[in-house]
Amino acid sequence: MEYYAGDFFEFRGILVIEHTPDGKSRGLQNSQLKFYSDNVDITRSGKLKTRGKKEIEVRYNGKAIGKFTITVK
């Protein structure tokens, strides 16, 4: 997905899989996740204001569980 300055962050379609210590896996619902950029919650109203690479942190139940990078043009 491409992002441009002024776009809102789109989290629908992102699939997050939880792997438990007992070897089980399950998909987490997007409604259970929060997405942060620069410690700002961008899950519901995250307007991407500046260009460049942005690290997105994924949180589940308040705990950071992963990160990925997007590019804003």
C-alpha positions as CSV (number, residue, x, y, z in Angstrom):
1,M,0.0,0.0,0.0
2,E,1.2,3.5,-0.8
3,Y,0.9,6.4,1.5
4,Y,1.1,10.1,0.8
5,A,1.5,13.0,3.2
6,G,-2.0,13.8,4.4
7,D,-3.3,10.3,4.0
8,F,-4.8,8.5,7.0
9,F,-3.1,5.2,8.1
10,E,-5.1,2.2,6.9
11,F,-4.9,-0.8,9.1
12,R,-7.7,-2.9,7.6
13,G,-6.2,-5.9,5.8
14,I,-3.2,-6.2,8.1
15,L,-3.0,-9.7,9.5
16,V,-1.3,-10.3,12.8
17,I,-0.7,-13.9,14.0
18,E,0.0,-14.6,17.7
19,H,2.2,-17.6,18.4
20,T,1.8,-18.9,22.0
21,P,4.4,-20.7,24.1
22,D,2.4,-23.9,23.7
23,G,2.9,-23.9,20.0
24,K,-0.6,-22.7,19.0
25,S,-1.2,-19.8,16.6
26,R,-4.2,-17.6,16.1
27,G,-5.0,-14.5,14.1
28,L,-5.7,-11.4,16.1
29,Q,-8.6,-9.2,15.2
30,N,-7.8,-5.7,14.1
31,S,-10.2,-4.4,16.7
32,Q,-7.9,-5.9,19.4
33,L,-4.8,-4.0,18.0
34,K,-3.5,-0.5,18.2
35,F,-1.0,1.0,15.9
36,Y,1.5,3.7,17.0
37,S,3.9,6.0,15.1
38,D,6.3,8.1,17.3
39,N,4.3,7.0,20.4
40,V,1.1,8.5,18.9
41,D,-1.9,6.2,18.5
42,I,-2.8,6.3,14.8
43,T,-5.3,3.4,14.8
44,R,-8.5,5.5,14.3
45,S,-7.4,8.9,13.3
46,G,-3.8,8.7,12.3
47,K,-3.1,11.3,9.6
48,L,0.3,10.8,8.1
49,K,1.6,14.4,8.1
50,T,5.2,14.1,7.0
51,R,7.1,12.3,4.3
52,G,9.7,9.6,4.8
53,K,10.0,6.2,6.5
54,K,7.7,5.7,9.5
55,E,8.1,2.9,12.0
56,I,4.7,1.5,13.0
57,E,4.5,-0.3,16.3
58,V,1.7,-2.9,16.8
59,R,0.3,-3.2,20.4
60,Y,-2.0,-5.9,21.7
61,N,-3.5,-5.4,25.2
62,G,-1.2,-2.4,25.7
63,K,2.0,-4.5,25.0
64,A,4.2,-3.9,21.9
65,I,4.2,-7.1,19.9
66,G,5.8,-6.1,16.6
67,K,6.9,-3.3,14.3
68,F,7.0,-2.6,10.5
69,T,8.0,0.3,8.3
70,I,6.0,2.2,5.8
71,T,7.0,5.0,3.4
72,V,5.0,8.2,3.1
73,K,5.6,10.0,-0.2
